[in-house]
Amino acid sequence: MKKFILIISVFTALSSIAQKRELGEVTLDELSQKFCPADTSAPAAVLFSLGKTYFEYSENEGFRIITEIQTKIKIYKKEGYEYANAVERIYTGGGTSEEKVSFSKAVTYNLIDGKIEKTKLNSSGEFREEVNKYWALKKITMPNVREGSIIEYKVMISSPYIHNFPEWVFQKSIPVLYSEYTTVIPEYFTYSKHFRGYHSPIISKDYRERSVYNTSNSSSSGGFRFREETSKYVVENIAALKEEIFTSNINNYRTTLVHELSTTQYPNSQIKRYSTDWETVAKEIYVSSNFGDELKKTGYFEKDVDGLLQGISDPEERMVILFSFVRNRMNWNEFYGVFCKDGVKKAYAEKKGNVAELNLMLVSMLRYAGLNANPVIISTRNNGIPLFPSQTSFNYVIAAVKFQDNIYLMDATSKYSMPNILPTRDLNWQGRIIQSDGTNQSINLVPSFLSKSATTLMAKIDKTGVIEGKVREMYFDYEAFDYRTRYGNASIESQMERLEKRHSGIEVSDFSVQNNLEISKPIVESYSFKDNHSVELIGGKLHISPLLFKTLSENPFKQDEREYPVDFIYPHQDKTTISLTIPEGYVVEVLPEGKAFTMPENIAGFKYMIQSADNQIQIILTLDINQAIIGSENYEFLRSLFNEFVKKNTEKIILKKV
């Protein structure tokens, strides 16, 4: 009963705040509130967010999309100060028509000596940042923000791009007490609506007739009438979406409403259909002059390719040679996109281009060499999982070569990638491979094979508990790719510092790394160490952490429940083999038991083996993550696996004197 009363009290408190949904209406109760009733740990909370998207018409421009947003936020802690800033993206059109963004009614409220103090945003707190040729940011930083402040502002966005319908994000990284979004869409436009996330809004609809008059003629004959559909979406009391370990892109799971333009039909005109399925989207991309036409160009590289492949008849060898040539010769300018910007010919001459120019160039060379090569359009991890058919769902292109039943995926943007070892940004759900005849099909981007790391540690323990030894670590496939990406250009000194910082309490010497630049071979990292923290001397006995500084002492999965999948990026196996020499005059008194734990359907598991003989202790610990993505329905099993894994990591070997 007490729990029920508490819940009623919380929602009553939330409701009392949420009812005041007008900018400028700030109360003493709101300002004096010390914490968010729904989440006492929250640094801030959105009291309300009201949005409305509608269309305006002018003779010169036709229809524009207008979006108005009113936001009111309560700041509870210093950690919440960042929520007193606001950012809106502006599509500049690459020099053509630009979107317009303006802020207004931006005020910070504070409670000072029992009175409400208002501080308005001035021009110094508002600025614009150019991102690139196509995008800019409009930002505001609210003034006089402190613990207890309430900030509010209004933003208006005007866009000539009817396909660029704004996303409405109901769920934030802080609690949202009330979020309301209204759309008013003329009958000339049909948008497909898609929701993601775990909260369902309350939806209401209405219809009305609207008249628009040309400014040059205000009579009825100078205008037109049309029907509009009004839709209102409301979600209340939304918990903060908190980032958890091993999450691909948190926005995949954030409660959001997305509109995608499906058709347009103006008066006395034929209906125009836009992307309705994945096959159509892929075909539209392929026939574009900045995509398909670029694939047909070969003259700029033919002489070089002929020289490279002279005397080489094996198809797979030809593939590797051409891939290595493009990867090593070309440099990625870090621009994404499925379309070429300056074209493959110019990119080849300048040895630099965007992702489409590099990888379409590679596909073209592979085809010229007689291989069954095709482009694959994908959405990168930071772009999210595509929810619906749209050209904007894809932001990247890679290459594929098919040999009978085998498909090799390649991305020439990374100096450390290999066939079927893609940059991890590419490993996101599925892409679409587009054949030369224009047909296309989905292709899985997530690796199915295990990428392995193997650690061999040999060490000797002295009577004072100090351990000295050597470590040899080998990294294969994606593990090697990750290593090279992170540390490929690191100095020996920085590598040693990294290890000492990661494994607190050890001293590292004699560090070396092999095959750092020979990317077809595994990375081999070796070093000597001195460990002063893995043995405790208690009552004349030595208590040893069997895995020494490699011990995992905490379960990374701390939440009792998880709504979204665990994403390990790729399947992997970590194997550690340890050989310990115990000091003379000591014997093993306590030795942990072996253990094996396997999740259902062999999704993941570990094996822990330990034995002693004479003055030697041997430990072998293997952790297998056999699926890159583990669904939330298996989270409890995964958490249990790591609980058991940590237990075995933290059990002690005890040595006593003879």
C-alpha positions, -999 to 999 in steps of 0.1 A, spaced: 0 0 0 29 24 8 44 17 -26 11 25 -43 7 57 -23 43 67 -33 36 61 -70 4 82 -68 23 110 -51 51 110 -77 27 112 -106 6 138 -88 38 159 -85 47 153 -121 12 162 -133 11 195 -113 43 206 -131 33 193 -165 0 212 -166 17 246 -170 27 243 -206 32 279 -217 65 297 -219 68 324 -192 46 306 -167 72 297 -140 61 292 -104 79 293 -70 71 256 -65 89 247 -97 120 268 -89 122 255 -53 120 218 -63 153 201 -54 151 169 -74 131 152 -101 103 132 -84 104 105 -111 142 101 -110 160 116 -80 194 110 -97 185 130 -128 207 161 -133 179 179 -151 144 172 -166 123 184 -195 92 198 -179 76 200 -214 85 200 -250 59 212 -275 64 209 -312 44 217 -343 52 212 -379 30 228 -406 33 241 -442 33 277 -455 27 286 -491 41 315 -512 39 321 -550 76 324 -553 87 294 -533 57 272 -531 53 252 -499 78 254 -470 79 233 -439 77 253 -407 85 238 -373 80 256 -340 94 241 -307 88 253 -272 110 238 -245 111 242 -207 138 225 -187 146 223 -149 182 221 -139 188 202 -106 225 196 -105 257 210 -120 259 180 -142 227 192 -158 242 226 -170 248 211 -204 210 209 -209 209 247 -207 224 247 -242 205 241 -274 217 232 -309 198 230 -342 212 217 -375 208 239 -406 209 223 -441 226 250 -462 220 232 -495 256 235 -506 251 270 -517 215 268 -529 185 275 -508 192 274 -470 171 265 -441 164 292 -416 166 288 -378 158 314 -352 156 313 -314 133 335 -293 117 338 -258 150 324 -243 150 331 -206 167 317 -175 147 318 -143 162 316 -108 148 319 -73 168 346 -55 158 356 -19 123 341 -24 117 361 -57 118 350 -93 147 365 -113 146 365 -151 177 366 -173 171 369 -210 195 355 -236 215 382 -253 234 381 -286 266 369 -271 249 336 -262 238 329 -297 261 318 -325 265 299 -357 290 272 -365 299 260 -400 302 222 -402 309 217 -439 296 229 -472 262 214 -466 256 218 -428 258 244 -402 248 246 -365 228 273 -347 236 273 -310 225 291 -278 241 290 -244 216 302 -217 229 328 -192 230 327 -154 224 290 -151 228 274 -117 214 245 -97 176 251 -95 174 272 -126 146 267 -151 154 276 -187 130 279 -216 132 289 -252 114 288 -286 129 278 -319 115 282 -353 129 262 -383 118 271 -419 128 247 -447 121 247 -484 129 209 -485 96 191 -481 114 158 -480 134 170 -450 106 165 -424 120 169 -389 123 139 -365 105 144 -332 125 129 -304 102 122 -274 129 106 -252 160 123 -240 190 115 -218 170 131 -189 134 125 -179 107 141 -200 75 149 -181 55 158 -212 62 157 -249 37 168 -275 41 169 -313 16 182 -338 18 179 -375 -5 197 -400 0 182 -435 -18 193 -467 -35 167 -488 -8 172 -515 18 153 -494 17 118 -481 43 108 -455 50 74 -441 52 75 -403 76 53 -384 82 50 -346 112 36 -329 118 30 -292 97 14 -265 71 41 -257 39 45 -277 23 79 -280 -14 87 -276 -25 98 -311 -54 120 -321 -64 132 -356 -85 160 -371 -92 174 -405 -100 209 -419 -103 229 -451 -78 256 -456 -76 284 -482 -44 300 -496 -45 332 -517 -19 345 -540 -5 378 -527 -9 394 -562 -46 386 -562 -66 383 -530 -98 372 -548 -110 337 -545 -100 330 -581 -64 339 -572 -60 311 -546 -70 275 -539 -84 254 -511 -71 221 -498 -76 197 -470 -52 193 -441 -47 165 -417 -38 174 -381 -22 147 -360 -12 151 -323 12 127 -306 16 128 -268 39 109 -245 41 116 -207 65 107 -180 93 92 -201 123 78 -183 157 89 -193 174 68 -219 207 59 -204 237 47 -224 248 12 -213 279 -7 -221 280 -25 -254 254 -4 -272 257 2 -309 239 35 -314 216 45 -285 194 65 -309 182 31 -324 162 27 -292 152 63 -284 115 69 -287 112 90 -319 87 97 -347 101 99 -382 83 110 -414 93 99 -448 79 115 -480 60 89 -499 40 107 -526 32 142 -538 2 152 -560 -4 188 -567 -37 201 -584 -40 190 -620 -8 170 -618 1 133 -618 10 116 -586 47 114 -579 59 84 -559 91 84 -539 109 55 -523 84 28 -513 106 -3 -509 143 -12 -505 146 -24 -541 133 9 -554 157 29 -532 187 9 -543 177 12 -580 173 50 -577 208 53 -561 223 31 -588 210 50 -618 222 83 -604 249 100 -624 270 104 -592 268 66 -586 262 44 -616 278 66 -642 309 68 -620 312 30 -621 314 30 -659 345 52 -660 377 32 -665 401 52 -687 418 70 -659 431 38 -643 434 12 -671 471 16 -677 479 12 -640 457 -18 -635 470 -35 -666 505 -32 -652 495 -44 -617 477 -75 -630 502 -86 -657 508 -123 -654 483 -127 -626 455 -151 -635 441 -162 -600 409 -143 -594 413 -140 -556 449 -128 -560 437 -102 -585 411 -90 -560 437 -86 -532 462 -68 -555 435 -43 -566 421 -38 -532 456 -32 -517 464 -8 -545 433 14 -539 436 12 -501 473 22 -501 472 48 -529 441 66 -520 433 87 -489 398 91 -475 388 127 -468 364 114 -440 333 125 -459 304 100 -459 277 95 -485 267 71 -512 273 96 -540 305 109 -555 312 146 -549 340 155 -574 340 122 -592 363 92 -593 386 106 -620 395 137 -600 398 117 -568 422 93 -585 443 122 -598 444 139 -564 447 105 -545 419 117 -522 382 114 -521 350 106 -502 339 71 -494 318 67 -526 347 78 -548 372 54 -532 349 24 -531 332 29 -564 366 33 -580 375 -1 -564 344 -17 -578 351 -4 -612 387 -17 -612 375 -51 -600 349 -53 -628 376 -42 -653 397 -71 -640 369 -96 -649 356 -101 -613 320 -103 -602 322 -70 -582 293 -48 -570 287 -19 -547 270 -24 -514 251 6 -498 250 6 -461 241 27 -430 271 31 -406 267 25 -369 266 62 -361 239 66 -387 217 40 -370 197 11 -382 175 20 -413 138 18 -402 122 23 -436 131 25 -473 147 58 -480 179 71 -498 187 89 -465 187 56 -447 221 49 -464 252 70 -459 280 48 -471 291 24 -498 316 -5 -498 326 -31 -524 318 -67 -527 332 -95 -548 315 -129 -552 333 -161 -559 308 -190 -562 293 -192 -527 318 -168 -511 314 -130 -508 342 -107 -498 334 -73 -485 360 -45 -488 363 -9 -477 393 11 -490 389 40 -466 410 24 -439 447 16 -442 442 -14 -419 412 -31 -435 413 -63 -455 388 -84 -475 361 -93 -449 378 -71 -423 359 -39 -425 362 -8 -403 339 -13 -374 318 17 -384 305 -5 -413 293 -34 -391 257 -24 -388 228 -47 -395 224 -52 -433 233 -35 -465 221 -38 -500 243 -52 -527 234 -38 -562 243 -60 -592 254 -47 -625 219 -55 -640 203 -31 -614 188 -59 -592 197 -58 -556 194 -79 -524 201 -76 -487 235 -87 -474 245 -93 -438 272 -70 -426 278 -85 -391 307 -110 -391 299 -146 -381 335 -158 -375 353 -155 -343 381 -129 -340 406 -141 -315 430 -128 -290 454 -151 -272 475 -142 -242 504 -163 -228 518 -152 -194 547 -169 -177 557 -156 -143 575 -164 -110 564 -154 -75 589 -146 -48 584 -150 -11 575 -114 -7 547 -116 -31 564 -98 -60 557 -113 -94 580 -110 -124 574 -124 -158 567 -120 -195 536 -116 -216 529 -124 -252 496 -113 -267 484 -122 -302 455 -105 -320 438 -119 -351 412 -105 -376 390 -78 -361 410 -79 -328 441 -70 -349 423 -44 -369 411 -27 -336 446 -28 -322 462 -12 -353 435 14 -355 441 24 -319 478 20 -315 492 17 -350 511 50 -348 518 49 -311 554 51 -298 570 24 -276 569 48 -246 532 55 -250 524 18 -254 542 11 -221 523 39 -204 491 26 -217 497 -9 -202 508 5 -169 477 27 -167 453 -1 -178 469 -26 -153 475 -5 -123 503 -17 -101 526 -32 -128 559 -19 -142 564 -27 -179 597 -31 -197 611 -47 -229 580 -38 -249 579 -48 -286 552 -53 -312 554 -73 -344 534 -71 -377 520 -37 -370 522 -28 -407 519 -63 -421 481 -64 -419 477 -99 -433 495 -112 -402 484 -112 -365 496 -85 -341 521 -99 -316 527 -77 -286 554 -87 -260 566 -72 -228 582 -80 -194 564 -69 -162 568 -66 -125 536 -69 -104 534 -58 -68 496 -59 -63 484 -94 -72 496 -112 -41 486 -105 -5 506 -117 25 482 -128 52 492 -147 83 523 -160 66 504 -173 36 504 -159 0 469 -151 -14 472 -149 -52 448 -136 -78 453 -164 -104 449 -141 -134 471 -114 -118 466 -80 -134 444 -96 -161 416 -102 -135 381 -89 -143 368 -79 -109 334 -64 -118 306 -75 -140 302 -50 -168 265 -56 -169 252 -39 -138 215 -33 -148 190 -58 -136 171 -55 -168 179 -42 -203 154 -31 -230 178 -32 -260 203 -56 -273 239 -61 -262 262 -53 -292 298 -67 -291 303 -55 -327 318 -89 -338 321 -124 -323 353 -130 -305 373 -154 -283 397 -143 -256 420 -170 -244 445 -165 -215 471 -191 -206 491 -185 -174 520 -205 -160 530 -195 -124 561 -207 -106 556 -206 -68 584 -198 -44 606 -224 -30 594 -237 4 557 -231 -4 530 -255 -14 494 -250 -27 469 -250 2 438 -238 -17 433 -241 -54 401 -229 -71 380 -254 -89 375 -255 -127 343 -242 -142 324 -242 -175 293 -220 -182 274 -220 -215 245 -198 -225 215 -214 -243 221 -222 -279 258 -216 -273 255 -179 -277 284 -174 -253 303 -192 -227 336 -197 -208 359 -224 -196 382 -221 -166 408 -248 -160 434 -248 -133 459 -274 -120 491 -276 -100 520 -299 -101 553 -296 -82 560 -259 -81 539 -250 -111 503 -237 -115 487 -238 -149 455 -217 -157 436 -216 -190 406 -193 -193 387 -190 -225 357 -166 -231 337 -171 -262 312 -146 -275 297 -165 -304 271 -138 -315 279 -102 -322 245 -91 -311 227 -107 -281 190 -98 -277 175 -84 -246 156 -117 -241 190 -133 -233 203 -105 -212 196 -123 -179 217 -153 -191 245 -131 -203 246 -112 -170 246 -146 -151 275 -158 -173 296 -127 -164 287 -131 -127 302 -166 -128 331 -154 -149 339 -127 -123 337 -151 -95 363 -174 -111 385 -144 -118 384 -132 -82 389 -166 -64 423 -169 -47 451 -194 -48 465 -198 -13 501 -209 -7 515 -220 26 550 -226 38 560 -262 39 
